Amino acid sequence: MRRMKIPHKNTNSFSKLVLDYLNKDEKLNSFVNHFPSIENFEKQINEKQNHPVNRSVLVEVLKEQNANFSLSEKTKNNIESLLNENTFSITTGHQLCLFTGPLYFIYKIISTLNLSEQLQEKYPNNNFIPVFWMATEDHDFKEINHINLFGKKIVWDSKQSGGVGKMSLRGVESVLTELKSILGNSENADKLISLFEKTYLKHNNLADATRYLVNELFGKNGLVILDGDDKRFKKQFIPIIKKDILVQGFEKTITECSNDLAVNYKTQAFVRSINFFRLSDGSRELIKGGTDEKEIAEKPEKFSPNVLMRPLYQEIILPNIAYIGGGAEVAYWMQLKTAFKQEEIPFPILVLRNSAILLNEKQMLKLNKLGIEVEDLFLEETELHKQYILSEASSKFSLEKEKKELEKLFSKLLNKTTDKSLQSTIKAEQQKQLKSFQKMEQKLLKFEKKKHESALQQISKLKSNLFPNNSLQERFDNFIPYYLKDGENFIEMLKDNFDPLDTNFVVLSH
């Protein structure tokens, strides 16, 4: 594989907050604990060591949740090592997307694995465990029930509601049948179909299915998979559940922090007075009142944190020192800095997951033939067309030189008179002539576009393939096409080329 690195700012795909964060801008100092660098983890480790975590409950729950799954020795050892005070977690999390959903699901986990390995090498006296937090309590089924594959949207239709983790897998058979017809016959296609059948036909709910799939893909790397939907974990969260629901104890601090962040950046998450949902069979409803202290104390498992409470929940039950997420996640975590301070919970180091564009051999050959640099792909399509024509045009149709000569001529004319009325007439005539030049330029450009119509169509096709729906490939495409070509080597290739502490966007090509 050939790897190219491009500064995130040159991709035109990331927010100002993300770009400033990568540059360690001082405007963000009050919204982070430490910026992500290998040296700063020593400070984070020292802070987390002084924060109590119920390690015995953590290991007990993990063993129970994973009891019916075939774990690698590395994962088993990682779970056991969480009992030790010198063991820390590196966490990422995501929704339970069908067939893993968009590529960045995979990228998040690989970034987490790699950071854990880097820290293990740097700080060998400690243990660093990669953790994948399954968002089983999330209820937005429409965000997870489909994948985009070879220009087709494959959808799992279901009328179920509530937390997705407990959803039955009824109806997935028809999705697998559709997938089979699309993938065709090959060794890697057969492997995938077998993997997906074991995932979705041999388990009772979406949480178990997703755990199986993620473990099959990443278990050999020691990944530990955690479901926060457990009464023993929720018991530890009771003080915060009470503070939020009964006295709205977080609204003021999170609102103030969010407002401070909004001075320079767009905030990501909406702040509510109550930040919990109530879970019941087939339902996850936002709490607006009518909850008493007794209910929280006796049935904490019924209370589900929203996007702004989940980070606090995670950091209470895990010996965590870093959270790896996308730009939106980094942004909403920053809204919580003062909430963490209020509860005296160490705020983890936020690490932007790796981002990449994957180009196949055919696409690279096309780029080379068209004389387009990889970095130019991030330009708007019209700008890329114009750049191509400017470089390829056989006749020089740009009238910049002529426009400058025209400006000089009219400047001389203006100097020949002090009469304001006449000067106005000269200036008006100058604007008229410049507009005529611009129209001529557009006609020449149109002529050149027609001459290079075939090449421009190829450029447009490349853009639509690499930026589906005008978004980054990783936010739309699934991993299946790449696995069909490279098999298990695909994940290894990504792992070899991702560095979560490198602040560059990656382009990988054959």
C-alpha positions as CSV (number, residue, x, y, z in Angstrom):
1,M,0.0,0.0,0.0
2,R,1.1,3.6,-0.7
3,R,0.3,6.1,2.1
4,M,0.0,9.8,1.7
5,K,-0.6,12.2,4.5
6,I,-2.7,15.4,4.1
7,P,-3.3,18.0,6.8
8,H,-6.9,17.9,7.9
9,K,-7.4,21.5,7.0
10,N,-6.7,20.8,3.4
11,T,-9.5,18.3,3.2
12,N,-12.2,20.9,3.7
13,S,-14.1,18.3,5.7
14,F,-13.5,19.2,9.4
15,S,-14.9,21.8,11.7
16,K,-12.9,24.8,13.0
17,L,-13.0,23.2,16.5
18,V,-11.4,20.0,15.3
19,L,-8.7,21.9,13.3
20,D,-7.9,24.1,16.3
21,Y,-7.8,21.1,18.6
22,L,-5.3,19.3,16.4
23,N,-3.2,22.5,16.5
24,K,-3.5,22.6,20.3
25,D,-5.0,26.1,20.1
26,E,-5.0,27.9,23.4
27,K,-8.7,28.9,23.0
28,L,-9.5,25.3,23.8
29,N,-7.3,25.1,27.0
30,S,-10.2,25.4,29.4
31,F,-12.3,22.7,27.5
32,V,-9.6,19.9,27.7
33,N,-7.6,18.3,30.4
34,H,-4.5,17.5,28.3
35,F,-4.0,17.6,24.5
36,P,-3.2,14.3,22.9
37,S,0.5,13.6,22.9
38,I,2.4,10.5,24.1
39,E,4.0,12.5,26.9
40,N,0.8,13.9,28.2
41,F,-0.5,10.4,29.0
42,E,1.8,10.2,32.0
43,K,-0.1,13.1,33.6
44,Q,-3.4,11.5,32.7
45,I,-2.3,8.1,34.2
46,N,-1.3,9.8,37.5
47,E,-4.7,11.6,37.8
48,K,-6.8,8.5,37.0
49,Q,-4.8,6.4,39.5
50,N,-6.2,8.6,42.2
51,H,-9.8,8.2,41.0
52,P,-11.5,5.1,42.5
53,V,-13.0,2.6,40.1
54,N,-14.8,-0.6,41.1
55,R,-12.6,-2.9,39.2
56,S,-14.1,-6.1,40.7
57,V,-17.6,-5.3,39.5
58,L,-16.2,-4.2,36.1
59,V,-14.4,-7.6,35.6
60,E,-17.4,-9.5,37.0
61,V,-19.7,-7.9,34.5
62,L,-17.3,-8.3,31.6
63,K,-16.8,-12.0,32.3
64,E,-20.6,-12.5,32.5
65,Q,-21.3,-10.5,29.3
66,N,-18.7,-12.4,27.4
67,A,-19.3,-15.9,28.9
68,N,-20.9,-17.3,25.8
69,F,-18.4,-15.9,23.3
70,S,-15.1,-17.4,22.1
71,L,-12.6,-14.8,23.4
72,S,-8.9,-14.8,22.4
73,E,-6.4,-15.4,25.1
74,K,-5.3,-11.8,24.7
75,T,-8.8,-10.5,25.4
76,K,-9.2,-12.9,28.4
77,N,-5.9,-11.6,29.8
78,N,-7.0,-8.0,29.2
79,I,-10.2,-8.5,31.2
80,E,-8.3,-10.1,34.1
81,S,-5.7,-7.4,34.1
82,L,-8.4,-4.8,34.7
83,L,-8.3,-6.0,38.4
84,N,-4.9,-4.4,38.7
85,E,-4.5,-0.8,39.8
86,N,-1.9,-0.2,37.0
87,T,-4.3,-1.2,34.2
88,F,-6.0,1.6,32.2
89,S,-8.5,1.5,29.4
90,I,-8.5,3.3,26.0
91,T,-12.2,3.5,24.9
92,T,-14.2,4.1,21.8
93,G,-17.8,3.5,21.3
94,H,-20.5,3.3,18.6
95,Q,-24.0,2.4,17.7
96,L,-24.9,-1.2,16.8
97,C,-24.7,-0.7,13.1
98,L,-25.8,-3.4,10.7
99,F,-22.7,-5.2,9.2
100,T,-20.7,-2.5,11.1
101,G,-22.2,0.4,9.1
102,P,-19.9,3.1,7.7
103,L,-16.2,2.6,7.5
104,Y,-15.4,4.9,10.4
105,F,-16.9,2.2,12.7
106,I,-13.8,0.1,11.8
107,Y,-11.5,3.1,11.9
108,K,-12.5,4.0,15.4
109,I,-11.6,0.5,16.7
110,I,-8.3,0.3,14.9
111,S,-7.3,3.8,16.2
112,T,-8.1,2.4,19.7
113,L,-6.1,-0.7,19.3
114,N,-3.1,1.2,18.0
115,L,-3.1,3.8,20.7
116,S,-3.2,1.0,23.3
117,E,-0.2,-0.6,21.7
118,Q,1.7,2.8,21.5
119,L,1.1,3.5,25.2
120,Q,2.1,-0.1,26.2
121,E,5.4,0.5,24.5
122,K,5.9,3.9,26.0
123,Y,4.8,3.0,29.6
124,P,5.6,-0.7,30.0
125,N,5.0,-0.6,33.8
126,N,1.3,-0.2,33.1
127,N,-1.3,-2.1,31.1
128,F,-3.5,-0.5,28.5
129,I,-6.7,-2.2,27.4
130,P,-8.6,-1.3,24.2
131,V,-12.4,-1.1,25.0
132,F,-15.3,-0.9,22.6
133,W,-18.4,0.5,24.3
134,M,-21.6,-0.8,22.6
135,A,-24.3,1.8,22.5
136,T,-27.0,-0.7,23.2
137,E,-29.4,1.8,24.8
138,D,-29.5,4.0,21.8
139,H,-33.0,4.1,20.2
140,D,-32.4,5.6,16.8
141,F,-33.0,2.5,14.8
142,K,-33.0,4.3,11.4
143,E,-29.4,5.3,11.9
144,I,-28.2,1.8,12.2
145,N,-30.6,-0.4,10.1
146,H,-28.8,-0.1,6.7
147,I,-25.6,-0.1,4.7
148,N,-24.7,1.4,1.4
149,L,-23.1,-1.2,-0.9
150,F,-22.2,-0.8,-4.6
151,G,-24.6,2.1,-5.1
152,K,-27.5,0.2,-3.4
153,K,-29.0,0.8,0.1
154,I,-29.6,-2.4,1.9
155,V,-32.2,-1.9,4.7
156,W,-33.4,-4.1,7.6
157,D,-37.0,-3.1,8.0
158,S,-38.4,-3.6,11.5
159,K,-41.2,-2.0,13.5
160,Q,-39.4,-2.5,16.8
161,S,-38.7,0.4,19.1
162,G,-36.8,1.2,22.3
163,G,-33.1,0.5,23.1
164,V,-31.7,-1.3,20.0
165,G,-29.5,-3.7,22.0
166,K,-32.5,-5.8,23.1
167,M,-34.1,-5.8,19.6
168,S,-35.0,-9.2,18.2
169,L,-33.2,-10.2,14.9
170,R,-36.4,-11.1,13.2
171,G,-36.4,-10.1,9.5
172,V,-32.6,-10.1,9.1
173,E,-32.8,-13.3,7.0
174,S,-34.2,-11.4,4.0
175,V,-31.4,-8.9,4.4
176,L,-28.8,-11.7,4.3
177,T,-30.5,-13.2,1.2
178,E,-30.3,-9.8,-0.6
179,L,-26.6,-9.5,0.5
180,K,-25.8,-13.0,-0.9
181,S,-27.2,-12.1,-4.3
182,I,-25.0,-8.9,-4.4
183,L,-21.7,-10.4,-3.2
184,G,-21.6,-13.3,-5.7
185,N,-19.3,-16.3,-5.4
186,S,-15.7,-15.9,-4.2
187,E,-13.7,-17.2,-1.3
188,N,-13.9,-13.8,0.6
189,A,-17.6,-13.5,-0.2
190,D,-18.2,-17.0,1.3
191,K,-16.3,-16.0,4.4
192,L,-18.3,-12.8,4.8
193,I,-21.7,-14.6,4.3
194,S,-20.7,-17.3,6.8
195,L,-19.6,-14.6,9.3
196,F,-22.8,-12.6,8.9
197,E,-25.0,-15.7,9.2
198,K,-23.3,-16.7,12.5
199,T,-23.7,-13.1,13.6
200,Y,-27.3,-12.5,12.9
201,L,-28.9,-16.0,12.7
202,K,-27.3,-17.5,15.8
203,H,-28.0,-14.8,18.4
204,N,-31.1,-13.6,20.1
205,N,-30.7,-9.8,20.0
206,L,-28.7,-7.1,18.3
207,A,-26.4,-6.5,21.2
208,D,-25.2,-10.2,21.2
209,A,-24.9,-10.2,17.4
210,T,-22.8,-7.0,17.4
211,R,-20.6,-8.3,20.2
212,Y,-20.0,-11.5,18.2
213,L,-19.2,-9.6,15.0
214,V,-16.8,-7.1,16.5
215,N,-15.1,-9.9,18.5
216,E,-14.6,-12.0,15.3
217,L,-13.0,-9.0,13.5
218,F,-10.9,-7.7,16.4
219,G,-10.8,-10.2,19.2
220,K,-7.3,-11.4,18.3
221,N,-6.0,-7.9,19.0
222,G,-7.3,-8.1,22.6
223,L,-10.3,-5.8,22.2
224,V,-12.7,-5.9,25.2
225,I,-16.3,-5.3,24.4
226,L,-18.5,-3.7,27.0
227,D,-22.3,-3.1,27.3
228,G,-23.1,-0.4,29.8
229,D,-26.7,-1.6,30.1
230,D,-26.2,-3.4,33.4
231,K,-27.7,-2.9,36.9
232,R,-24.4,-3.3,38.7
233,F,-22.9,-0.4,36.6
234,K,-26.0,1.7,37.0
235,K,-25.9,1.4,40.8
236,Q,-22.5,3.2,40.7
237,F,-24.2,6.0,38.8
238,I,-27.1,6.5,41.2
239,P,-25.7,9.7,42.8
240,I,-25.4,11.4,39.3
241,I,-28.8,10.0,38.2
242,K,-30.4,11.6,41.3
243,K,-28.5,14.9,40.9
244,D,-29.6,15.3,37.3
245,I,-33.2,14.1,37.5
246,L,-34.2,15.3,41.0
247,V,-32.5,18.7,41.2
248,Q,-31.3,19.4,37.6
249,G,-27.8,19.5,39.0
250,F,-26.0,19.6,35.6
251,E,-28.0,22.0,33.5
252,K,-26.3,25.2,34.8
253,T,-22.7,23.9,34.6
254,I,-23.1,22.3,31.2
255,T,-24.9,25.3,29.8
256,E,-22.2,27.7,31.0
257,C,-19.5,25.5,29.5
258,S,-21.4,25.1,26.3
259,N,-21.9,28.9,26.0
260,D,-18.2,29.5,26.6
261,L,-17.4,27.1,23.9
262,A,-20.0,28.7,21.6
263,V,-18.1,32.0,21.7
264,N,-15.7,30.6,19.1
265,Y,-17.2,27.3,17.9
266,K,-20.5,25.6,17.1
267,T,-21.7,23.4,20.0
268,Q,-22.7,19.9,19.2
269,A,-25.2,18.7,21.8
270,F,-28.4,20.4,23.1
271,V,-28.3,20.9,26.8
272,R,-31.5,19.8,28.7
273,S,-32.6,20.3,32.2
274,I,-32.9,16.5,32.6
275,N,-30.5,14.3,30.7
276,F,-31.9,10.8,31.2
277,F,-34.3,8.5,29.4
278,R,-36.5,5.9,31.1
279,L,-36.1,2.4,29.7
280,S,-39.0,-0.1,29.5
281,D,-39.9,-3.0,27.1
282,G,-39.8,-1.6,23.6
283,S,-39.5,2.0,24.8
284,R,-36.9,4.6,25.7
285,E,-38.6,7.8,26.7
286,L,-37.1,11.2,27.7
287,I,-37.7,11.9,31.3
288,K,-39.5,15.2,32.0
289,G,-40.4,14.7,35.6
290,G,-42.4,12.5,37.9
291,T,-39.5,10.4,39.2
292,D,-38.8,9.9,42.8
293,E,-35.6,9.1,44.7
294,K,-36.9,5.6,45.7
295,E,-37.4,4.6,42.1
296,I,-33.8,5.6,41.1
297,A,-32.4,3.8,44.2
298,E,-34.2,0.6,43.6
299,K,-34.3,0.4,39.8
300,P,-31.3,2.3,38.4
301,E,-31.2,0.0,35.4
302,K,-34.3,1.7,34.1
303,F,-32.5,5.0,33.7
304,S,-30.5,5.6,30.5
305,P,-28.0,8.5,30.1
306,N,-28.3,10.7,27.0
307,V,-25.4,11.9,24.9
308,L,-24.2,14.3,27.6
309,M,-24.4,11.9,30.6
310,R,-22.9,8.9,28.9
311,P,-19.4,10.2,29.1
312,L,-19.7,10.7,32.8
313,Y,-21.1,7.2,33.2
314,Q,-18.3,5.7,31.1
315,E,-15.6,7.4,33.2
316,I,-17.1,6.3,36.5
317,I,-17.1,2.6,35.7
318,L,-13.9,2.4,33.6
319,P,-10.2,3.1,34.6
320,N,-10.2,5.2,31.4
321,I,-7.5,7.7,30.2
322,A,-8.5,8.4,26.6
323,Y,-11.6,8.5,24.5
324,I,-11.3,8.1,20.7
325,G,-14.0,9.5,18.6
326,G,-14.9,11.6,15.6
327,G,-15.1,15.3,15.3
328,A,-18.7,15.6,16.6
329,E,-17.8,13.4,19.7
330,V,-14.8,15.5,20.5
331,A,-17.0,18.6,20.3
332,Y,-19.7,17.4,22.7
333,W,-17.2,16.0,25.2
334,M,-15.8,19.5,25.4
335,Q,-19.2,20.8,26.6
336,L,-18.7,18.6,29.6
337,K,-15.4,19.8,31.0
338,T,-16.9,21.7,33.9
339,A,-19.3,18.8,34.7
340,F,-16.4,16.5,35.1
341,K,-14.7,19.1,37.4
342,Q,-17.9,19.4,39.4
343,E,-18.0,15.6,40.0
344,E,-14.3,15.4,40.6
345,I,-13.9,12.8,37.8
346,P,-10.7,13.0,35.7
347,F,-11.5,14.3,32.2
348,P,-9.9,11.9,29.7
349,I,-7.6,12.8,26.8
350,L,-9.7,13.2,23.7
351,V,-8.2,11.6,20.6
352,L,-9.5,12.2,17.1
353,R,-9.9,8.9,15.4
354,N,-8.0,8.2,12.2
355,S,-9.7,9.3,8.9
356,A,-8.8,8.0,5.5
357,I,-9.7,7.7,1.8
358,L,-9.1,4.4,0.1
359,L,-8.2,4.4,-3.6
360,N,-8.0,1.2,-5.6
361,E,-5.5,0.6,-8.4
362,K,-7.9,1.6,-11.2
363,Q,-8.7,4.9,-9.5
364,M,-5.0,5.7,-9.0
365,L,-4.3,5.0,-12.7
366,K,-7.2,7.3,-13.7
367,L,-5.8,10.1,-11.5
368,N,-2.4,9.7,-13.0
369,K,-3.8,9.7,-16.5
370,L,-5.8,12.9,-15.8
371,G,-2.7,14.5,-14.2
372,I,-4.6,15.1,-10.9
373,E,-2.9,15.2,-7.6
374,V,-4.5,13.2,-4.8
375,E,-4.8,16.4,-2.6
376,D,-6.8,18.1,-5.5
377,L,-9.6,15.5,-5.0
378,F,-10.7,17.5,-1.9
379,L,-11.6,20.6,-4.1
380,E,-15.2,21.3,-5.1
381,E,-16.1,19.5,-8.3
382,T,-16.5,22.7,-10.3
383,E,-13.1,23.9,-9.0
384,L,-11.5,20.6,-10.0
385,H,-13.0,20.9,-13.5
386,K,-11.7,24.4,-13.9
387,Q,-8.2,23.4,-12.6
388,Y,-8.1,20.5,-15.1
389,I,-9.1,22.8,-18.0
390,L,-6.5,25.4,-17.0
391,S,-3.8,22.8,-17.0
392,E,-5.0,21.1,-20.2
393,A,-6.2,24.0,-22.4
394,S,-4.4,24.1,-25.7
395,S,-5.1,27.9,-26.0
396,K,-4.6,30.4,-23.3
397,F,-8.1,31.6,-22.7
398,S,-7.5,33.4,-19.4
399,L,-7.8,37.1,-20.0
400,E,-6.1,38.2,-16.7
401,K,-3.2,39.8,-18.6
402,E,-5.6,41.7,-20.9
403,K,-7.7,42.8,-17.9
404,K,-4.6,44.2,-16.2
405,E,-3.7,46.1,-19.3
406,L,-7.3,47.4,-19.5
407,E,-7.0,48.7,-15.9
408,K,-3.8,50.5,-16.7
409,L,-5.4,52.1,-19.8
410,F,-8.3,53.4,-17.8
411,S,-6.1,54.5,-15.0
412,K,-4.2,56.7,-17.5
413,L,-7.5,58.1,-18.8
414,L,-8.6,59.0,-15.2
415,N,-5.4,60.9,-14.7
416,K,-6.1,63.1,-17.7
417,T,-9.0,64.8,-16.1
418,T,-10.1,66.2,-12.7
419,D,-13.7,66.5,-13.8
420,K,-15.7,64.3,-11.4
421,S,-18.5,63.7,-13.9
422,L,-16.1,62.6,-16.6
423,Q,-14.2,60.4,-14.2
424,S,-17.5,58.7,-13.3
425,T,-18.2,58.1,-17.0
426,I,-14.7,56.6,-17.4
427,K,-15.1,54.3,-14.4
428,A,-18.5,53.1,-15.6
429,E,-17.0,52.4,-19.0
430,Q,-14.2,50.5,-17.3
431,Q,-16.7,48.2,-15.4
432,K,-18.6,47.7,-18.7
433,Q,-15.4,46.5,-20.4
434,L,-14.4,44.3,-17.5
435,K,-17.8,42.6,-17.6
436,S,-17.4,42.0,-21.3
437,F,-14.0,40.4,-20.7
438,Q,-15.6,38.1,-18.0
439,K,-18.3,37.0,-20.4
440,M,-15.6,36.2,-23.0
441,E,-13.7,34.2,-20.4
442,Q,-16.8,32.2,-19.6
443,K,-17.5,31.5,-23.3
444,L,-13.9,30.3,-23.7
445,L,-14.1,28.2,-20.6
446,K,-17.4,26.6,-21.9
447,F,-15.7,25.8,-25.2
448,E,-12.8,24.2,-23.4
449,K,-15.1,22.2,-21.2
450,K,-16.9,20.8,-24.2
451,K,-13.5,19.9,-25.8
452,H,-12.6,18.0,-22.6
453,E,-16.1,16.6,-21.8
454,S,-15.0,13.0,-21.5
455,A,-12.2,13.8,-19.1
456,L,-14.5,16.0,-17.0
457,Q,-17.0,13.2,-16.8
458,Q,-14.3,10.9,-15.5
459,I,-13.4,13.5,-12.9
460,S,-17.0,13.7,-11.8
461,K,-17.3,9.9,-11.5
462,L,-14.1,9.8,-9.4
463,K,-15.5,12.5,-7.1
464,S,-18.8,10.8,-6.7
465,N,-17.1,7.4,-5.9
466,L,-14.7,8.8,-3.4
467,F,-17.1,11.4,-1.9
468,P,-20.5,9.7,-2.0
469,N,-23.3,12.2,-1.2
470,N,-20.6,14.9,-1.1
471,S,-19.3,13.4,2.1
472,L,-16.2,11.6,3.1
473,Q,-16.1,8.0,1.9
474,E,-15.7,6.8,5.5
475,R,-19.1,8.3,6.5
476,F,-21.0,6.4,3.8
477,D,-19.3,3.2,2.5
478,N,-19.2,-0.1,4.3
479,F,-16.1,-2.3,4.6
480,I,-17.5,-5.2,2.6
481,P,-16.1,-4.2,-0.9
482,Y,-12.6,-3.9,0.6
483,Y,-12.9,-7.2,2.4
484,L,-14.0,-8.9,-0.8
485,K,-10.7,-7.8,-2.4
486,D,-8.2,-8.1,0.4
487,G,-9.9,-10.4,3.0
488,E,-8.5,-10.2,6.5
489,N,-5.5,-8.3,5.1
490,F,-7.8,-5.3,4.8
491,I,-8.0,-4.7,8.5
492,E,-4.2,-5.5,9.0
493,M,-3.4,-3.0,6.2
494,L,-5.4,-0.3,8.0
495,K,-3.8,-1.1,11.3
496,D,-0.3,-0.8,9.8
497,N,-1.1,2.6,8.4
498,F,-3.1,4.3,11.2
499,D,-1.5,6.4,13.9
500,P,-4.1,8.1,16.2
501,L,-1.5,10.6,17.5
502,D,-0.6,11.7,14.0
503,T,-2.6,14.8,13.1
504,N,-2.9,14.1,9.4
505,F,-5.6,12.7,7.2
506,V,-4.5,9.5,5.4
507,V,-4.9,8.5,1.8
508,L,-4.2,4.8,1.1
509,S,-3.8,3.5,-2.4
510,H,-2.7,0.3,-4.1
